[in-house]
Amino acid sequence: MIHMEYYLVVSTIMFFAGIFGFFYRRNLLAILISIELILNSVDINFAVFNRYLFPGQLEGFFFTLFAIGISAAETAVAIAIIINIYRNIRNIQVSKLDKMKH
C-alpha cells in the first residue's frame, strides 16, 4: 500500500505548478490549464484524505466527483470565452486584452 505522504507530495507539486503557471503565464489557455492543475490537486486531496481517514465511507470520493463536474463546466465556459476573445482580437495573450475595452 502506498503511503499517504506520497499522494500529498504529488498533490503539492501539482498545486504549486498550477500557482506558478497562473501567475507567470501570459497565454489564456496556459492559465486555464494551471487552474485545472490546482483543482486536480484538490481532488487528489479529497480522495486521499477520505481513503486514509474514513476507509469505509465514500464522502471524499463524492466530493471529488462533484469537483470534477464543476471543473468540467468551468473549463467549457472558459474555453467558450477564450474562443470569443480570439474571434474578436485574434490573440489570446493576456497583455493584449486591453483592446477589448474599446
C-alpha positions as CSV (number, residue, x, y, z in Angstrom):
1,M,0.0,0.0,0.0
2,I,1.3,3.5,-0.9
3,H,1.7,5.8,2.0
4,M,-0.4,9.0,2.3
5,E,2.6,11.2,2.1
6,Y,3.4,10.3,-1.5
7,Y,0.0,11.3,-2.7
8,L,0.3,14.6,-0.7
9,V,3.7,15.3,-2.3
10,V,2.3,14.8,-5.8
11,S,-0.7,16.9,-4.9
12,T,1.5,19.7,-3.5
13,I,3.8,19.7,-6.6
14,M,0.7,19.9,-8.8
15,F,-0.7,22.7,-6.7
16,F,2.4,24.8,-6.8
17,A,3.0,24.2,-10.5
18,G,-0.6,25.5,-11.1
19,I,0.1,28.5,-8.9
20,F,3.3,29.2,-10.8
21,G,1.7,28.8,-14.2
22,F,-1.2,31.0,-13.2
23,F,1.0,33.9,-12.2
24,Y,3.7,33.7,-14.8
25,R,2.0,32.6,-18.0
26,R,0.7,35.2,-20.4
27,N,-1.5,32.9,-22.6
28,L,-5.1,32.4,-21.5
29,L,-5.1,28.6,-22.4
30,A,-2.0,28.1,-20.2
31,I,-3.6,30.0,-17.4
32,L,-6.7,27.7,-17.8
33,I,-4.5,24.6,-17.6
34,S,-2.9,26.0,-14.5
35,I,-6.3,26.5,-12.8
36,E,-7.1,22.9,-13.8
37,L,-3.9,21.7,-12.1
38,I,-4.9,23.5,-8.9
39,L,-8.4,21.9,-9.0
40,N,-7.0,18.4,-9.7
41,S,-4.6,18.7,-6.8
42,V,-7.5,19.5,-4.5
43,D,-9.4,16.5,-5.9
44,I,-6.5,14.2,-5.1
45,N,-6.5,15.6,-1.5
46,F,-10.2,14.8,-1.2
47,A,-9.8,11.3,-2.3
48,V,-6.6,10.6,-0.3
49,F,-8.0,12.0,3.0
50,N,-11.2,10.1,2.5
51,R,-9.3,6.9,1.9
52,Y,-7.0,7.2,4.9
53,L,-9.2,8.9,7.4
54,F,-12.6,7.2,6.6
55,P,-11.7,4.0,4.7
56,G,-15.3,2.6,4.6
57,Q,-17.1,5.8,3.6
58,L,-17.4,7.5,0.2
59,E,-17.9,11.1,1.0
60,G,-14.5,12.2,-0.2
61,F,-15.0,10.4,-3.5
62,F,-18.4,12.1,-4.0
63,F,-16.8,15.5,-3.3
64,T,-14.2,14.6,-5.8
65,L,-16.7,13.6,-8.5
66,F,-18.7,16.8,-7.8
67,A,-15.5,18.9,-8.0
68,I,-14.6,17.2,-11.3
69,G,-18.1,18.1,-12.7
70,I,-17.7,21.7,-11.6
71,S,-14.3,21.8,-13.1
72,A,-15.5,20.5,-16.4
73,A,-18.3,23.1,-16.6
74,E,-15.8,25.8,-15.7
75,T,-13.5,24.7,-18.4
76,A,-16.3,24.6,-21.0
77,V,-17.3,28.2,-20.1
78,A,-13.7,29.4,-20.1
79,I,-12.9,27.9,-23.5
80,A,-16.0,29.5,-24.9
81,I,-14.9,32.8,-23.6
82,I,-11.4,32.3,-24.9
83,I,-12.8,31.4,-28.4
84,N,-14.9,34.6,-28.3
85,I,-11.9,36.7,-27.4
86,Y,-9.9,35.1,-30.2
87,R,-12.6,35.8,-32.7
88,N,-12.7,39.5,-31.7
89,I,-9.0,40.4,-31.4
90,R,-7.2,37.4,-33.0
91,N,-5.0,36.9,-29.9
92,I,-5.3,35.2,-26.6
93,Q,-2.3,36.9,-24.8
94,V,-3.3,38.5,-21.5
95,S,-1.3,41.7,-22.3
96,K,-3.4,42.2,-25.5
97,L,-6.8,42.1,-23.7
98,D,-6.9,45.8,-23.1
99,K,-8.1,46.1,-26.8
100,M,-11.5,44.6,-25.6
101,K,-12.2,47.9,-23.7
102,H,-12.6,49.9,-26.9
